[in-house]
Amino acid sequence: MVTDTIVAISTPIGKAALGIVRLSGPDAWKIVLKHLPLSKPSPKRVYYTNFLKKRKKDVLDDVVALFYKAPRSYTGEDMVEISFHGNPLILSKAVRILTEDGARPAQGGEFTKRAFLNGKMDLVEAEAVEKIIDSTSDLGLKISRNAMSGQLSKLIEKERKKLLEISANIEVRIDYPDEFEEEYKPNLSNTIKDMKALLSTYDPAQTAIEGVKVALLGAPNVGKSSILNALLGEERAIVTSKAGTTRDTIEANLFINGLKVVLIDTAGIREASDEVEKIGVERAKKAASEAHIKVHVVDATSNEIPNLPADIVVVNKSDLVQRKLENALNVSAKTGHGIEELRKAIAKLAVGVAEKMNSAEAVLIAERQYDLIKKCVKELEEAQEAFEAGLPIDIAEINIRRAIEFLDTLVGKKYSEDILDVVFSKFCVGK
C-alpha cells in the first residue's frame, strides 16, 4: 500500500506560457489546500485561484487547479494538477513549498508506476506511455497509442488463454491417466507462428518510434559533410578541402513524409594515420552496421569503385566531372544538383518502414517485450518437439508453463522490483 504523497513538475523545465505541478497520494488534497483559498473542492472541477505561500495573502502565483478523487485518476489515487505561469522560479518554489508540507519529490516514472500498481494499466500499456512521449513520427505515435489502448495486451491474453487450456488438459491427463486412452498432441504451430510474427514487428516499430538512421559513408574528402549540409539546408557539419576533417560521427535530424530521419555523417573510411582518426574510422564502421539505410558517397573526380555495402550510391562533385556509375545518383552538394533526387531516394526507403507497420495493430515497442516473446517462442518450440517425438507430456508441460510465465511477466501479472526499475527508470520525473 502506498502511504506517501509525491510531487513533481510535469512539464519541461524552461520558460513557457504554463507549467504544471502534479501531486498524487493520500494527502494530495490536504497538502494543496493549505495553499489554495478553497474550502471544499469537488473532483474533476477546475478552479481559478491563487497559490499562497506560508503567510496568508502572500501570493506566489495565480493558478488553475484540477482535483481528482481516487480511484478515478491517472494513478488511481487522489491527485491534483496545478497550472502555474511557466517560469522555472515559480515552479521550483511551488514544489519546495509542497514538499515542506509533507509531499515527497517523485522519482522518474513514479506516477505511471503507481498507475500500474493500482491496476489502472498493465506493464505493456505503461511502457507505451513512455513511447508516446519519445515517438519522433506520426507512425510512432500511432503504434504507441495502439499499445497504450491495449492492442498488444489483448493479443497476449488471447495466446495466454490458449496455452492455459493446453496446460490444463495436460495436467488432468497427468493426474488421471486411466481416464484417457488417446495420446494428447496439441498443435502449437499456429501460436508459434503468431509469436514469430509479433517478433518481426519489433525492429520496424523501433525505427518508427526512434527514427530511420541514414549513414553517409565513403573515403575522406568525397563530400559527405557537404551532402549532409545540402540535405539539411544548413551548415551543420564543418567542411574544408582537407581530407579527414570529420573525425567523429555527426548526427542531424530531418523529417521526411512524417518519419524522422537521422542523418549520420561519418569519418572517411581509410587506413588511419593517427589514433584519433582510427577511433573515427571505427565509429564510422559501427554507424554503418547500425544504420537502416547506407549511402555510399564517391568522388566523381576519382576512379574509386564503390565497394562498401550500400542501399544508395551517390557520385558527388558532378559539377566538376560527369562520371557514370550504374544505379548511382549524380549529385553536386556545391550546386544542389541531384540533392532532391537523393532526398526522394532516402524517403522511398524510409517509407518502406511505414508500409510494413500499417497492417499490424499489435506490435512490440520495447526490448524487454521482444526478449520475453523470444523466450516464449523457444519454450513453445521445445514443447512442440516433445509432443512430436512422443515424449511424456509432463516434459512439454514444463515448457508450456514457462512460456505462460514469460507472457505473465510481459504484461505485469508477474513482476519484481528489478523489472519495475528497468521499465520506469527511463521515464521523466513528472510522468
Buried (B, 14 or more C-beta within 10 A) or exposed (E): EBEEBBBBBBBEEEEBEEBBBBBBBBBBBEBBBEBBEBEEBEBEEEBEBBBBBEEEEEBBBEBBBBBBBBEEBBBBBBBBBBBBBBBBEBBBBBBEBBBEBBBBBBBBBBBBBBBBBBEBBBBBBBBBBBBBEBBBBBBBBBBBBBBBEBBBBEBBBEBBEBBBEBBEBBBEBEEEEEEEEEEEEBEBEEBBEBBBEBBEBBBBBBBBBBBBBBBBBBBBBBBBBBBBBBBBEEEBBEBEEEEBBBBEBBBBEBEBBBBBBBBBBBBBBBEBEEEEBEBBBEBBBEBBEEBBBBBBBBBBBBEBEBEBEBBBBBBBBBBEEEBEBEEBBBBBBBEEBBBEEBBEBBBEBBBBBBEBBEEBBBBBBBEBBBBBBBBBBBBBBBBBBBBEEEEEBEBBBBBBBBBBBBBBBBBBBBBEEEBBEEBBEBBBBBB
